[in-house]
């Protein structure tokens, strides 16, 4: 498509066709995140498993009256796995 206006029009049509499905999927993820938080999954882990940031997951929790996790180390929390770094000459 060489006409930039036609490209915008086509992309807009595609966006509008998929907008409702996207919103339904977003609501499903929000529901799953809230259920996980209520089941004891921490907000950081829930965010890692979802398309949402940790801050947004915490906001969702506040809005749903889910109490924050207590401070300190979390039970069952996994340390991040970092790939081994090879240095020159090793």
N, C-alpha and C positions, 0 to 999 in steps of 0.2 A: 504494500500500500504506500504510494508515494505522497498522497495528499494527507498532511497531518490532521486536517479537520475530519477526514473520513476515518482515520485511525482513532481519534478521540470518540467519534460517534460509535464505532464498532466496539471499542472497549467499554463504553458506557452501557451499551445494550447487553454485553456479556455480564457486566457488573450487576445490572438490574435483574437479569435472569437468575443469577446465583445468590443474590442478596438474602433472600428468605432462607435458603438452605444453610447459608453461612451463619445467620443469626440463630437458627435452630441448633446448629452444632455448637455454637458458642454457649448457648443456654444449657445444653447437655453437659459441656465441660464444666461450667460453673456449678451445676448440680452435683457432678461427680467430685469436684474439689471440695465443696461444702460437706458432702457425705464423708469424705476421707478425713477432713479436719475433725468432724464430730466423732469419728472412729479412732482418733488419736494420732493420725499422721500429722507431722509437723508442717508448718507453712512453707519452709524451705524445700522440703522433699516434695510437697504437693506442687510447688511452683516448678521444680525441676522436671516433674512428670507432665506438666501442662504447658500450654503456650503462653502462660501468664507470668508476669514478674512476681517476685516475692512480695513486693510492696502492694501489688494489686490483690494477691491472695490474702494478705493481711487485711486489706480494706474490705474484701468480700466477707471475711470472718467477722470483722467489727460490725458490718451492716447486718449480719445474720445473728448477732449477739453470741458469737462463739468466743469464749474467753481466750486470752493469749496464753501461749505455752509458758510455763514458769521459766525463769532464767536459769542458766547453767547448762551443763552437758545434758543432752537428750538421750534417753534410753533407746537403744536400737539405731542410733544415728551412725551412719557409716562415714568414715573419713574419705575425703575425695581421693580417687585413684588418679595418680599423675603418671604419665608415661615416663619411662626411664630416658634420661638424656645422655647421649653419648657425646663425650667431649673429644676434640681433635687429639689424636695420638693415643687414644685408648683402644 
